[in-house]
Amino acid sequence: MTSGEREQRLAFLGLTEDDAQLLRALRPVLEPQVDAIVETFYAHLLKFPATAELLRDTVTIARIKQIQRDYLLRITEGIFDEAYFANRLRIGQAHERVGLSSRWYLLEHGLLFNLLTPLIRQHFTGDPGRADATIAALEKVFMLDAALATEAYIASDRHRHLQQLDSIVNDSADVIFSLDMEGHFRSWNRAAERVFGWLSEEILGRHLSEIIPPELLRQGELVQIERDILGHGHCHLETRRLAKDGREVPVEVMVSLLRDPQGNPIGRSAILRDITERKRLEEDKLQSERLAVIGTMSARLAHEIRNPLSSVTLNLELIRDEVAALTHQNPATGGEARELLRALDSEVKRVQRVTEDYLKFARLPRPRCQPVALNELLDQQLGFMNSSFAANHVKLVTDFAGNLPVLQADEDQLWQAVLNLIRNALEAMPTGGTLTVRTAARDGWVGLSIADTGKGMTEEERQNLFKPFFSTKVGGTGLGLPLTQQVVVEHAGTIRCESAPGTGTTFVIELPTQ
């Protein structure tokens, strides 16, 4: 490869000296972790039949690991000279000779990128701009190496390679598409079809704005992306994109400038990663941290309140005795005092209930699991509630699956979680209705559903149900459902809510049988 050809490839990717400096600064971050990364990479290789077949002896394994370690550290030198290009071409040719597909080579870079990105973000926590720039520089290097591997494949069999390259793009787990200079779609891979719901033949020729939420268009996101591309040759951001059905998908986006062989701009290429699951995990982690803080605060607050409340209750009893004595002497003077005492007693008891809810939430112990027959537990406990159902004009319907597997669970905690849901159901049906309790079994899981015929919930209410202190009831603490969720999670289970205004509400709990 000539010097001019090397420069052309570096210019196409926008791999500059600034990127090289960012990569050199990455070395002290990477070096302590490089062995762990290589071990993870090696474990991943064994999942592929082609590579697992090759990695049968210790000499080959040690050599593969050393090559990978040298490669990762070589990247942080930031030197992309003739020797670098020649080395990468040799590796690509070696892969071709042993029969490794180009799809595997691209997956290798994807794995390394996923392993390195969290390290970079963690190291540059206080400087997200630099983290983005470093990640972009790393992605350029991987794109360069993938391109060099592509050329090695082309040199051996151009037609077969082009077919494989098309397969790589289409088989990628990430969304990959390209745009012309006016922002119209020119290509659209299968992952894009899966994530956004648009078939290739439907989206090609349409404008990029089809998949951008209107508020982001109004805020000028496209203008900002273009500004970054023109200034740096690429743009990296987290944002949202619009599916065909109107659903918004959180994504991580990398947009780069596309050039022709002469270096003239001809469009844009984009790689989008669906980060829905990552966002959910981040939200779950944040929720867990919030619950931990709330639990500590609740325990302290409830403890500080409970002792004075006991004193207040005792003194109210003494005052009630005094009023009773005075009323006995003069019946006309005690009526108003008794009413005030009743009101005070009611409010004190309400505060005591709130305090107990806080303590129960804060001090939920780890479950003490033992065999639990769910059908028998429900049948017994629901039987004790028949008078409560009758008083609330609620008809109880049960549908218990036969031969339900035995659960390993804390019986008291599990019933407390179910009882919270039943009480909510009764409160949702103030004039009466039907409460349906069902059990079912499937593939190592036991399911329990509790459905009411109440007024149902709005989508906003449903989305906030399990957030501490959120309540749709006057005087509610908003801790009942978070407590229920906490019990279910401690039992390695899941809980979800299905509801809409006017259709009632159904809570579904699923618990593992092992």
N, C-alpha and C positions, 0 to 999 in steps of 0.2 A: 504494500500500500504506500502510495507516494505521500510526501509531506502535504501537498495540496489537498489530497483526499482526506487526510486526517483532520486538517483545519476545517474542511467543509463539514465534516460530521460534528466537530466540536461547535462550530457556529450554528449548525442546525438545531442543536440542543440548547444553545445559549450557555454552554459550560465555560465560564469565565474564570479569571484569576480570583475574583471575589468568592466564587464557589470553592475554588481550591483552598483559599484561606479558611473558609468555614469548615471544610473537611479536615484540614490540619488541626484545627482547634478541637475537633471531635476525638482525636486520638486518646487524650487522657481519660475521656469518658468511656471509650470503647475498650481500651487495653485491659482494664481489670475484669471486664465481662466477656472477653473474646472466647475464652475456653468454654464457659457455660453456653454461649451462643452456638459454638461449634457442636457441642454435645447435643443440644436441642435440634440443630440442623441434621446431625447424623441420625438421630432417632426418627426424624421425619423421612429421611431417605428410605428407611427400612419399610415404610408403608407402601412404597411403590415396588411392584414385582420386578420390574426391570433392574432397579438399583439394588434391591435386596438380593437378587441373583448374583450380582457382581461382588457384593460385600460379604464374602464368605471366609476370608482369611485375615489374620491379624495384621499382616504386612500391608495389604490393600487398605484396610480400615485406617491404620495409622497414617498412611500416605494421604488418603482422602481428607482426614482431619487436618493434617499439616497444611495441605494445599488451601483448604478453606480458611484456616487461620491466617496464612500468609496473604491471601486475597483480601480479607477484611482489613488487615493492617495496611496493605498496599494502597487501598482506597484513601486512607487518611493521610497519605503522602501528598495527595493532590497533584501528582505529576502524571500527565497523560501524554507521554511521548511515544516515540517509535517502539521502544521496548515494551511499553504497556500494551499497545495495540497488537504487537506480534504475539505477546503472551496470551491475550484473550482469544485471538484467532486460533492459536494452537489448541487451547482448551476446547473451543467449539469444534474443531476438527476431531479431537480425541473423542468427544461425546458422539460425534457422527460415526466414527469407526466402531465404537462399542455398541452402537445401536440405541442410544438414548434419544428419545424424541425431543423436538424443540419445545413441545408443551411442558415437559419436565423442566427444561432450562428456565422457562419463564416462571414456573411455579417456585423454583428455587429462589429467584429474586424476590418474588412476592413474600415468601416466608422470611427471608432475611430482612426485608423492609418492615414487616410486621414486628419482628423482634427488636429492631433498632429504634423504631419510631418512639415507643414509650420511654426508652432511655434518654433520648434527645429531649423529649418534652419534660421529663423529670429534671434533667440537668439545667434546662433553661426555664425553670418555672417562673422566674421573675422577669423574663424577657421573651414573651411568646412570639414576637416578631422575628427574633433571631432563631428561635426553634423552627418556625415555619421556613425560614430561608435555608437552614441547615438540612431540613427534611427534603426541601425542593432540590438542593444540590445533590443529596444522596440519590434521589429519584432520577436525576439526570444521569448520574454515573451508571445506575442499573439499566437505564434505557440505552445508554451507550454500549454497555456490555452485552445486552440482549441483541442490539443491532449488530455488533461484531460477531456474535454467535450466529446470527441470521446470515451474515455474509459467508461464514464458514460453511453453513449448510447449503447456501446457494452455489458455492464453488464445487460442491460435491454432486448436487442434483437440484438444479434451480426449480424445475417444475414441481417436484415432490415437496420441496421446501415451501413454495408459495402456497401449496395446499395445506401444509402443516401450519403455516403462519395464519392462514385464514381460520384454521381450527383453534389456534391459540386464542385469537381474539374472541371467537364465538364461544369457546369453552371457559373463558375467564369468568371467575366469580364476580368480578367488578364490572360495572357498567362502562363500556367504551363506545364513544361515538366521535364523529368528526363533523365539522361545519365548514361551509364555504365562507368567503370574505363578507357576505351579507348576513351571515348567521343562520343559514338554512342547513338542515341536516343532510349530510352526504353518506354517512354510514351509521349503523345502529346494531349492536351485537345482541346475542340471545339474552344475556343478563339484563340488558336494558328493557327487552320485552317483558322479562319476568318481573322486574322491579316496578316498572311504570305502566305496564299493561298495553302499551302501543306496539303493534306489530311493525316490523321493518317497513313493509309496503304502505302502512298507514302514515308513518311519521316522516319518511324521506321526502324532502322538499318543503316541509313545514318549517316555521321559524322557531328558534330556540325559546322564544317567549311562551310557547305552548306548555312548557314544563316548569315555568317560573311563577310562583304565587304572585298575584296582582300587586299586593302591598310591597313586595320586594322590588317589583318593576318600578313602582311609584317612588320608592326610596332610592332608586338609582343604582341598584346592585350591578346591572349589566355595564353601566358606565364605569363603575369602579373596577370591575374585572378587566375591561378593555384598557383602562389606564395602567393597571398593573402589568398587563401583557406587553403593552407598548414600552413600558419603562424597564421591565425586567425579563421579558420573554416568556413569563409564566405567571400564574396566579394560583394560590393555594388557600382554601378557606373551608370552613364548616358552614353549612346553610341548609335550606329546605328546597325540595323540588316537588313538582306537582304530578301525580299519577293521572292516568286517563279517567279514573273514577272520581277524581276530586280530592283524593287522599293526599296529605302532605307527608313526604318521606324525608327524614333527616339524613343528610349526606355529607361526606367529606369529598371535596372537589379539587382536582388538579387540572388546570387548563393551560395548554402550551400553544405557542405559535407554530403553525405548519408552514414549511417552506418547500419550494421546488428545488431540483438539483442545482439550479443557479443561485439559490439563496433568496429568491423572491417570495414574499408572504403569499400563501394561497388559501389560508383558512386557520382553523383552530382544531386542536384535538383535546379531548376531555376524558378523564378517568374519574368516575364517581363510585364511591364506596357507600353502600347502605349501612348506616351506623345506628339503625333503630335499636338493635339488641344492645349495642354499647351504651346508648343513651338510657335504655331501661336499667342496665346494670348500674350505671352512674347514679340514676335516680334512686334505685334500691339501696345503694351504699349511703347516699345522702340521707335517705329516710331512716336507715338503721342508726346513723350517727345522731340524727335528731331525736330518735326514740331513746337512745342512751342518755343524752343530755336531759331530755324531758323526764326520764325515769328517775335520775338523780335529784333533779329539782323537785319533782313531785313527792318523793319520799321525804325530803327535808321539810318541804312546806307542810305536808300532811302531818308529819310528826309535831311540828311547831304549833299546829292548829288544834290537834286532837286533845292535848292535855288541857288547854284553857276551856275547850268545849265541855269536857267532863266536869270542870268546876262550875261552868255556867249551868249545866243541866242539874247538878246537885243543888245549886242555889235556887233554881226555879222550883224544884221540888219543895224546898223549905218555904219559899214564898207562897206556894200553892197551899201548904198546910196552914200558914198564917192567915191567908185569905179565907180558907175554909172555916177557921175558928171565928174570924170576924163576921163572916156571913151567918154562922150559926147564932151569933149574938144579935145581929141586925140583918136579916135577910135582904132588905131593900138596898143595902150598900155594896153587896159583893158581886152583882151581876157583871158590871162593866170590867171589874178587875179580873174575873174569871175569863172573859172573852180575850182580854189582852194577854193573859198567861197562855191561853190556848194558841194564840197567834205566834207568840214568842217560841213556844215549845215546837210548833210546826216548822218554823224557820230554822231553829237549832238542829232539829232532826234532818232537815234538808242539807244543811252544811255538813252534818255528820255523814250522810250518805255520799256526798261529793268527796269528802275526805277519805272514806273507805274505798271509793272507786280509784282515787289517786294511789292509795297504798297498794291496792290489788294490782294495778297496772305496773307500779314501780317495783314491786317485790315478787313478781311472778317467778316461782322457782323453776329450775330445770325439771322437765317431766320425768317422773319415775314410772317407766314403762313396764307393763305387764300384759299378759293376754287379755284382750277385751273383745267380747262378742257384741258388736255394735247393735244388731237387731234387738238383742235382749236388753241392752242398756236403754235404748230408746223406748222399747215397749214398757219397761218398768217405770222410767222417769216420766214419760208422757202420761201414764196412768195416774200418777200423783197430781197431774195438772188438770184433770177433767173438770174439777169445780171451777178453776180459773177460766177454762175455755167456755164453760156454760155461762158464767157470769158476764163474759164479754160477747156472748151470742156468736161464738166461733165454732164452726163444725170442723172437727179434726178428721183428716183422711190420711191413712198410712198405706204405703205400698213398699213392703220390704222384700228384697230379693232373697230367694231361697239359697241355701248353701253358701252364705256369705263368708269369705275367709276371715279368720281371726286376726285382729290388729294387735300390734305391740304399741300400747298407748298408756298415757296417764288418764285413767278413767274420770277422775274429778275434774281435771283441766278440760278434757274433751267435752264433758257434759256442760261445764260452765260456758264454753264457746258456743255450743248449740243453744243453750238457754238464752244467751244474749240475742241470738238471731230470732228465737221464738218470741221473746219479749218485744223486740222491734216489730215483728210481724203483727202482734196483737195491737200495738200502738198505731200501726198503719191502718187498722180496720176498726175505728172507734165505734162504728154502728154494726159491727159484725161482718162475717164473711167466712171463707174457707181457708184453712191452713193444711197444706199437703206436705207430708214428710215422706221422702223416698230414699231407698238405698239401692245400690247397684254394684256390680263387680266387673272389672275388665283388666286384662293384661297386667296383673300384679298390683292393681289399684282398687280401692273401695271408694265409691262415690256416695255422697249424702247431699240431698237437695231439700231446701226448705222454701216453700213457695206460699205467698199470700195473695189475696185478691183485693189488696188495698189500692190506694191512689197512684202508686208507682212513683218514680223519681225522674227528674230531668237529667240530661246527660251531664250537666255540670255537677249536680249532686252525686251522681254515680261515680264520677271521676275523683271526687274528694272524699268518698266514704271512709277510707281507711287512714285518712290524715288525722293525727291527734287533735282534739278539741274542735273538730268540725262536727256540727250537729244540726239536724233539721228540726229538732224538738225544742220547745221552749223549756229552759231550765236544764237541758241535757248537758252532760260533761263532755261529750264527744270522745269518750275513752272506751266505750263498749266494743265497737267494731275493731279499733286498733288492738285491743286486748284479744279479741277473737282471732284476728289475723296473726298475732304473735304466737298464740297457742298452736295454730295450724302450721305455721312456719317451723316452730320448735319440733313438730312431729314430722318434718320433711314433706309437708303437704302443700297444697295450693288452695286458694279460695278466690272465687270470682262472683260478680253480681250481674244479673241480667234484669233490666228494668226499663220501663218507659212510662210516661204519664198516662194514667188510665188503664194500664195493663197489669198492674200488680208488680211484685218483686220476687225474684228467685235468687237465693244464695246457693252456690254449689261448692262443696268441699270435696277434695280428693286426697286420700291418704294412702301411702304405700303399704303393702302387706308384708314387706320384708325390711 
